Amino acid sequence: MTDRTTLSAQIAALIEPFNKKGVALSDATTFQHDLEWDSLTVMDFVAAVEDEFDIIITMNMQAEIENVGQLIDAVIKLRG
């Protein structure tokens, strides 16, 4: 199983092409407010995360994930 630091770096690399404002990332970075992503960007990003980690993030789970830290926790949970 991948450790949290490695997983955080992988997710940061996935965020990079979508981070148009060059926002510094931390666990507290929010997708809606800090990165200012619209729904299409979120859908594209979720697809990239699902492909990278071979997981499915349900719509209910997506609605609960507001920041990078929550996404990391969700990926850890889904990968078991």
MDAnalysis code that builds the backbone (N, CA, C; Angstrom):
import MDAnalysis as mda
import numpy as np

u = mda.Universe.empty(240, n_residues=80, atom_resindex=np.repeat(np.arange(80), 3), trajectory=True)
u.add_TopologyAttr("name", ["N", "CA", "C"] * 80)
u.add_TopologyAttr("resid", np.arange(1, 81))
u.add_TopologyAttr("resname", ["MET", "THR", "ASP", "ARG", "THR", "THR", "LEU", "SER", "ALA", "GLN", "ILE", "ALA", "ALA", "LEU", "ILE", "GLU", "PRO", "PHE", "ASN", "LYS", "LYS", "GLY", "VAL", "ALA", "LEU", "SER", "ASP", "ALA", "THR", "THR", "PHE", "GLN", "HIS", "ASP", "LEU", "GLU", "TRP", "ASP", "SER", "LEU", "THR", "VAL", "MET", "ASP", "PHE", "VAL", "ALA", "ALA", "VAL", "GLU", "ASP", "GLU", "PHE", "ASP", "ILE", "ILE", "ILE", "THR", "MET", "ASN", "MET", "GLN", "ALA", "GLU", "ILE", "GLU", "ASN", "VAL", "GLY", "GLN", "LEU", "ILE", "ASP", "ALA", "VAL", "ILE", "LYS", "LEU", "ARG", "GLY"])
u.atoms.positions = np.array([
    [0.841, -1.191, 0.000],
    [0.000, 0.000, 0.000],
    [0.885, 1.254, 0.000],
    [0.478, 2.229, -0.753],
    [1.231, 3.474, -0.883],
    [1.073, 4.328, 0.372],
    [2.159, 4.935, 0.811],
    [2.038, 5.796, 1.991],
    [1.411, 7.137, 1.602],
    [0.947, 7.855, 2.610],
    [0.209, 9.100, 2.386],
    [1.051, 10.148, 1.654],
    [2.341, 10.223, 1.963],
    [3.206, 11.216, 1.324],
    [3.328, 10.951, -0.177],
    [3.516, 9.692, -0.542],
    [3.611, 9.324, -1.950],
    [2.287, 9.582, -2.653],
    [1.200, 9.207, -2.003],
    [-0.133, 9.414, -2.568],
    [-0.411, 10.906, -2.747],
    [-0.013, 11.710, -1.788],
    [-0.182, 13.157, -1.873],
    [0.565, 13.719, -3.083],
    [1.774, 13.232, -3.316],
    [2.559, 13.688, -4.472],
    [1.909, 13.263, -5.785],
    [1.356, 12.053, -5.822],
    [0.685, 11.581, -7.033],
    [-0.541, 12.441, -7.330],
    [-1.307, 12.753, -6.305],
    [-2.507, 13.574, -6.495],
    [-2.119, 14.995, -6.890],
    [-1.067, 15.532, -6.292],
    [-0.589, 16.871, -6.677],
    [-0.206, 16.894, -8.155],
    [0.422, 15.824, -8.623],
    [0.792, 15.742, -10.044],
    [-0.442, 15.694, -10.934],
    [-1.512, 15.042, -10.468],
    [-2.754, 15.002, -11.235],
    [-3.455, 16.359, -11.233],
    [-3.320, 17.104, -10.145],
    [-3.949, 18.426, -10.036],
    [-3.240, 19.443, -10.934],
    [-1.932, 19.291, -11.091],
    [-1.113, 20.297, -11.770],
    [-1.692, 20.813, -13.094],
    [-2.114, 19.948, -14.023],
    [-2.633, 20.486, -15.285],
    [-3.944, 21.271, -15.131],
    [-4.640, 21.043, -14.020],
    [-5.913, 21.727, -13.765],
    [-5.735, 22.959, -12.880],
    [-4.522, 23.187, -12.378],
    [-4.240, 24.274, -11.442],
    [-3.807, 25.518, -12.227],
    [-4.769, 26.120, -12.887],
    [-4.496, 27.255, -13.790],
    [-3.942, 28.480, -13.070],
    [-4.263, 28.634, -11.782],
    [-3.818, 29.805, -11.025],
    [-2.509, 29.570, -10.294],
    [-1.981, 28.344, -10.368],
    [-0.732, 28.040, -9.676],
    [-0.856, 28.088, -8.165],
    [-2.000, 27.671, -7.642],
    [-2.250, 27.678, -6.204],
    [-1.334, 26.671, -5.523],
    [-0.713, 27.082, -4.405],
    [0.100, 26.158, -3.611],
    [-0.832, 25.137, -2.966],
    [-0.489, 23.857, -3.083],
    [-1.363, 22.800, -2.592],
    [-1.005, 22.366, -1.184],
    [-2.039, 22.096, -0.404],
    [-1.904, 21.488, 0.916],
    [-3.146, 20.630, 1.118],
    [-3.205, 19.910, 2.228],
    [-4.399, 19.109, 2.510],
    [-5.653, 19.978, 2.597],
    [-5.486, 21.231, 2.981],
    [-6.626, 22.129, 3.169],
    [-7.059, 22.845, 1.894],
    [-6.327, 22.682, 0.794],
    [-6.681, 23.353, -0.460],
    [-8.023, 22.835, -0.955],
    [-8.973, 23.751, -1.165],
    [-10.300, 23.353, -1.643],
    [-10.367, 23.448, -3.157],
    [-11.157, 22.537, -3.722],
    [-11.293, 22.502, -5.178],
    [-12.156, 23.659, -5.680],
    [-13.239, 23.934, -4.983],
    [-14.163, 24.972, -5.440],
    [-13.642, 26.381, -5.164],
    [-13.197, 26.649, -3.952],
    [-12.829, 28.019, -3.594],
    [-11.384, 28.368, -3.949],
    [-10.433, 27.521, -3.549],
    [-9.026, 27.837, -3.797],
    [-8.633, 27.658, -5.273],
    [-9.023, 26.521, -5.835],
    [-8.651, 26.238, -7.230],
    [-9.663, 26.797, -8.228],
    [-10.850, 27.150, -7.721],
    [-11.921, 27.737, -8.536],
    [-12.310, 26.852, -9.726],
    [-12.471, 25.559, -9.439],
    [-12.854, 24.617, -10.491],
    [-14.351, 24.663, -10.734],
    [-14.724, 24.557, -12.011],
    [-16.131, 24.426, -12.351],
    [-16.471, 22.931, -12.440],
    [-17.727, 22.624, -12.695],
    [-18.158, 21.219, -12.669],
    [-17.482, 20.378, -13.755],
    [-17.208, 20.959, -14.903],
    [-16.537, 20.211, -15.975],
    [-15.102, 19.859, -15.573],
    [-14.406, 20.791, -14.954],
    [-13.043, 20.533, -14.485],
    [-13.048, 19.431, -13.435],
    [-14.022, 19.480, -12.536],
    [-14.135, 18.452, -11.504],
    [-14.338, 17.086, -12.141],
    [-15.216, 17.000, -13.133],
    [-15.476, 15.726, -13.804],
    [-14.218, 15.195, -14.483],
    [-13.496, 16.064, -15.162],
    [-12.254, 15.653, -15.821],
    [-11.217, 15.177, -14.803],
    [-11.104, 15.901, -13.701],
    [-10.141, 15.546, -12.663],
    [-10.503, 14.222, -11.996],
    [-11.782, 14.039, -11.683],
    [-12.223, 12.786, -11.061],
    [-11.906, 11.609, -11.983],
    [-12.134, 11.781, -13.275],
    [-11.816, 10.718, -14.236],
    [-10.323, 10.403, -14.212],
    [-9.486, 11.422, -14.117],
    [-8.035, 11.219, -14.064],
    [-7.636, 10.461, -12.798],
    [-8.246, 10.815, -11.667],
    [-7.949, 10.137, -10.396],
    [-8.405, 8.679, -10.460],
    [-9.603, 8.466, -10.989],
    [-10.114, 7.096, -11.090],
    [-9.214, 6.235, -11.977],
    [-8.766, 6.784, -13.077],
    [-7.869, 6.050, -13.981],
    [-6.525, 5.764, -13.323],
    [-5.967, 6.766, -12.671],
    [-4.644, 6.632, -12.050],
    [-4.619, 5.552, -10.962],
    [-5.672, 5.512, -10.151],
    [-5.679, 4.625, -8.990],
    [-6.593, 3.413, -9.160],
    [-7.222, 3.279, -10.323],
    [-8.116, 2.156, -10.625],
    [-9.198, 2.015, -9.548],
    [-9.902, 3.136, -9.318],
    [-10.981, 3.188, -8.333],
    [-12.196, 3.848, -8.973],
    [-13.329, 3.752, -8.296],
    [-14.538, 4.469, -8.696],
    [-14.944, 5.364, -7.532],
    [-15.073, 6.654, -7.814],
    [-15.526, 7.615, -6.804],
    [-16.985, 7.925, -7.116],
    [-17.880, 7.495, -6.236],
    [-19.310, 7.683, -6.475],
    [-19.682, 9.167, -6.416],
    [-20.826, 9.488, -6.974],
    [-21.302, 10.870, -6.947],
    [-21.501, 11.340, -5.504],
    [-22.012, 10.468, -4.644],
    [-22.202, 10.832, -3.234],
    [-20.865, 11.144, -2.578],
    [-19.857, 10.335, -2.877],
    [-18.534, 10.564, -2.297],
    [-17.938, 11.862, -2.842],
    [-18.123, 12.112, -4.139],
    [-17.610, 13.350, -4.740],
    [-18.186, 14.566, -4.043],
    [-19.459, 14.504, -3.706],
    [-20.122, 15.646, -3.063],
    [-19.531, 15.944, -1.690],
    [-18.958, 14.925, -1.042],
    [-18.398, 15.094, 0.296],
    [-16.932, 15.517, 0.282],
    [-16.267, 15.390, -0.855],
    [-14.841, 15.701, -0.944],
    [-14.684, 17.166, -1.346],
    [-14.222, 17.981, -0.415],
    [-14.096, 19.411, -0.667],
    [-12.655, 19.878, -0.783],
    [-11.707, 19.088, -0.231],
    [-10.317, 19.538, -0.269],
    [-9.369, 18.378, -0.581],
    [-8.120, 18.698, -0.778],
    [-7.109, 17.715, -1.172],
    [-6.964, 16.620, -0.115],
    [-6.942, 16.984, 1.156],
    [-6.807, 16.008, 2.228],
    [-7.937, 14.993, 2.233],
    [-9.156, 15.461, 2.015],
    [-10.297, 14.548, 1.964],
    [-10.185, 13.612, 0.763],
    [-9.670, 14.117, -0.345],
    [-9.480, 13.262, -1.520],
    [-8.455, 12.182, -1.236],
    [-7.355, 12.545, -0.599],
    [-6.323, 11.557, -0.247],
    [-6.920, 10.484, 0.644],
    [-7.692, 10.894, 1.656],
    [-8.332, 9.925, 2.547],
    [-9.281, 9.010, 1.788],
    [-10.040, 9.566, 0.845],
    [-10.976, 8.773, 0.049],
    [-10.244, 7.756, -0.815],
    [-9.144, 8.160, -1.439],
    [-8.373, 7.234, -2.274],
    [-7.816, 6.109, -1.404],
    [-7.293, 6.441, -0.245],
    [-6.779, 5.407, 0.676],
    [-7.884, 4.419, 1.032],
    [-9.061, 4.938, 1.362],
    [-10.197, 4.093, 1.734],
    [-10.610, 3.198, 0.568],
    [-10.705, 3.769, -0.620],
    [-11.180, 3.005, -1.776],
    [-10.174, 1.953, -2.245],
    [-8.906, 2.223, -2.017],
    [-7.883, 1.255, -2.412],
    [-7.744, 0.130, -1.400],
    [-8.301, 0.358, -0.205],
    [-8.322, -0.653, 0.838],
    [-6.993, -1.011, 1.315],
])
